[in-house]
Amino acid sequence: MKRDQPIQLKLPVEVDLEPRCETVINSRDVGTGQRVLYLGKVNGGPSTGSSGIVKKLYANKAVVDLGILGIWNVPYYFLGKPMARAIS
């Protein structure tokens, strides 16, 4: 038996509307060695949501090691601190 149209499976999808990170405003909001998320959308830059470790702090930016994506100078307004998620 041959079908004309492919079968589309529907999977249950859960959308989490709570923010999972707190925005970093300046160097007082983050420290070296801390895990951060990259929240920016810049052509040629790292992927949004990439996780990394802060290596060095400057006045307006942090040096962040994003693993296989490399080490980037990221302005604080593009960084977020992951928040613990409450289990309900």
C-alpha positions in Angstrom: 0.0 0.0 0.0 1.5 3.3 -1.1 0.6 6.7 0.4 0.6 10.0 -1.5 1.5 12.2 1.6 4.1 11.6 4.3 2.9 11.0 7.8 3.7 13.8 10.3 4.1 12.7 13.8 3.0 15.2 16.5 5.0 15.2 19.7 4.0 16.9 22.9 5.7 20.3 23.2 6.2 22.2 26.4 7.1 25.8 26.3 8.7 27.3 29.3 7.8 31.0 29.5 9.8 31.7 32.7 13.2 33.4 32.0 16.1 31.0 32.9 18.7 33.7 33.4 19.2 37.0 35.1 20.7 39.8 32.9 24.2 41.0 33.8 24.4 44.8 34.0 28.1 45.4 35.0 31.2 43.8 36.4 29.7 43.8 39.9 27.0 41.4 38.8 29.4 38.7 37.7 32.8 37.2 38.8 35.7 35.4 37.2 35.1 31.7 37.0 31.3 32.1 36.9 29.1 30.3 34.3 27.2 32.7 32.1 25.0 32.6 29.0 25.5 34.6 25.8 22.2 36.3 25.0 23.3 38.4 22.0 22.4 38.0 18.4 25.3 39.3 16.3 26.2 38.1 12.8 29.4 36.2 12.9 29.2 36.0 16.7 28.6 33.0 19.0 25.2 31.3 19.0 22.5 32.8 21.3 22.2 30.8 24.5 25.8 29.5 24.4 27.2 28.8 27.8 30.7 29.8 29.0 33.0 30.7 31.8 34.1 34.2 32.6 37.9 34.5 32.4 38.5 38.2 32.9 36.5 41.3 33.7 36.9 44.8 32.2 34.9 48.0 32.7 32.5 47.4 29.8 33.0 43.7 28.8 34.1 40.3 30.0 36.4 37.8 28.4 34.3 34.6 28.2 35.5 31.1 27.2 32.6 29.5 25.2 34.3 26.2 24.8 34.5 25.0 21.2 33.1 28.4 20.0 36.3 30.1 21.3 37.1 32.9 23.7 35.1 36.1 23.1 35.1 39.7 24.4 31.4 40.1 25.3 29.7 43.3 26.5 27.9 42.8 29.8 24.5 43.6 28.3 24.8 40.4 26.2 25.4 38.2 29.2 23.0 36.4 31.6 23.5 34.4 34.7 21.7 31.1 34.7 19.2 30.8 37.5 18.3 27.7 39.4 14.9 26.3 38.2 12.3 25.6 40.8 10.8 22.1 40.5 7.0 22.1 41.0 
